[in-house]
Amino acid sequence: GATDMALVTGAVRLHAGLGSLRTVWERAPRQALARLHVLAARGLVTDAQLGRPRTADNDGARSAGGDLAPDASVDDPLGLGVAPSLAETGVRLDGLADLLVSPTTAPAIVVAAVTHGELLALRPFGTADGLVARAAARLVLVSRGLDPKSITAVEVGYVEAGGYAEAAHGYLSGTAAGLSAWVTHCARAVELGARDSLAVCEALQRAQ
């Protein structure tokens, strides 16, 4: 349908625009996230909503709990349930941004998995959040040197690994087992994506 086509087009725009966002991502992650949403959600929301986090008056109707109420108005293709309140989302986004600009000895794959999982959990924009989350995780891999040329087909890895929604639920559970399973799932997707990209490169070399 039209929505699916808009999502595919958004994914293509995201991939094409990632290179120009690396510097912004490393300095101002929230600004980069807004730009990712502009790329991902054009055609899905109004121009005024592009790059803007969801607000209490989504669709013109304020929930009874205002900023403190869980938000059931967001897109939820993974069946994750209602999104956190606006207040919680803001606090956690600030925490994620602080994490991303602070020195750490954590492996890039772990930081990418946490970034990915947090954005899936928060769904900060209310639409195209999965595309934004996966693109943000890719930016982590690029900026931290694990995949500096952004040639690993991580999205293909997620498809091959299977169980993406179940792993995301594990992250949302907040349990040690759920978090561990999510990080392992993300690492497996990177491994499979790298293997697929290597196979493509080898095939191109043989064809020359």
Disulfide bonds with the S-S distance in Angstrom:
none
